[in-house]
Amino acid sequence: MRDEATMYRLFTDIANADDRILAVYMNGSRTNPNVPKDIFQDYDIVFVVEDTKPFIEDKAWIGRFGNILYMQYPDEHPDYPSAPENSYGWLMQFDDGVRIDLTAQTVSYAREHIHDDTLCRILLDKENILPEVPEATDESHWVKKPSQEQFRACVNEFWWCSNNIAKGLWRREMSYVQDMTNFVVRKQLEKMLTWKAGIITDFRVSVGKSAKYIHRWIGEEEYQRYLDTYFGKDIEEAWSAVFVMCELFDSATGYVAKGLGYTYDAEEGRAAAAFLRHVYA
């Protein structure tokens, strides 16, 4: 696998050899000092260009980066909005294990959006077209303090949709149960645990995508309980995991409510949990 120094040199060499590429910057995990480095980190690279169209039409030019195993053109997906005239991306997996998420952006678009992500580092700027950026930090990804309304909505969504899990388990509709658990109810638990981590750290940390770093702040025992909320195809295992999920959510919600001075309707949680137990019985 090519190392970082080799890859950074490749990006700047390609840009220097092409007059249409005016600048190169990167963001993502490789610019984040708080993320452990490993072999699976992507290279999130942006080429700032005068016009994206020539790069989009030339399907061969990306071969300069290496031998591609497979790739994706996210801006050509029919179900997602895009503006390729401003920004266009290529997601590439190479045969040596390197992955590059490359984007071509126009000068005006880059100038307007380069500060959207504080995890930004300029690798090359031929004509000083980009504004200055501060040292890379994950500050733009820090946990945000919720409002009372956001807190209340999270609580209500968790307990209300637990009703759907109960219904799905009673009917033995496991595909529905999995979707409702992981894409709806779990996301509320994830929010609450994330806010708990925010309180512990004065809202100065990022817990990562899908709260993958949450174990750093909530403690090992609580994190293991969180892992216990995952389940497979067995109905009894699912019921057990859901009960753990409810206990964990109730505990975290109490902590967050106290830490933020918010009102928590614990009776709603008790009523929802009682309904779950009733359906289970």
GISUL-V826274 format. One record per backbone hydrogen bond with DSSP energy under -1.0 kcal/mol. NH is the residue of the N-H (numbers start at 1). CO is the residue of the C=O. Records with the same first field share a line. If there is no record, write none. Layout:
NH: CO ; CO
This chain:
7: 3
8: 4
9: 5
10: 6
11: 7
12: 8
13: 9
14: 10
15: 11
16: 12
17: 13
18: 15
21: 18
22: 48
23: 48
24: 124
25: 46
26: 121
27: 44
31: 28
32: 29
35: 32
41: 38
43: 99
45: 43 ; 101
46: 25
47: 103
48: 23
49: 105
50: 20
56: 52
57: 53
58: 54
59: 57
63: 60
64: 61
65: 62
66: 63
69: 93
70: 93
72: 91
76: 73
77: 74
80: 77
86: 83
87: 83
88: 104
90: 102
91: 72
92: 100
93: 70
94: 98
95: 67
97: 94
100: 92
101: 43
102: 90
103: 45
104: 88
105: 47
106: 86
110: 106
111: 107
112: 108
113: 109
114: 110
116: 113
120: 118
121: 26
123: 24
124: 24
126: 22
137: 118
141: 138
142: 139
143: 205
151: 147
152: 148
153: 149
154: 150
155: 151
156: 152
157: 153
158: 154
159: 155
160: 156
161: 157
162: 158
163: 160
165: 161
166: 162
167: 163
168: 164
169: 165
170: 166
171: 167
173: 168
174: 172
177: 173
178: 174
179: 175
180: 176
181: 177
182: 178
183: 179
185: 180
186: 181
189: 185
190: 186
191: 187
192: 188
193: 189
194: 190
195: 191
196: 192
197: 193
198: 194
199: 195
200: 196
201: 197
202: 199
203: 198
211: 208
212: 209
213: 207
214: 211
216: 213
217: 214
218: 214
223: 219
224: 220
225: 221
226: 222
227: 223
228: 224
229: 226
230: 227
238: 234
239: 235
240: 236
241: 237
242: 238
243: 239
244: 240
245: 241
246: 242
247: 243
248: 244
249: 245
250: 246
251: 247
252: 248
253: 249
254: 250
255: 251
256: 252
257: 253
258: 254
259: 255
260: 256
261: 257
262: 257
266: 264
270: 266
271: 267
272: 268
273: 269
274: 270
275: 271
276: 272
277: 273
278: 274
279: 275
280: 276
281: 277
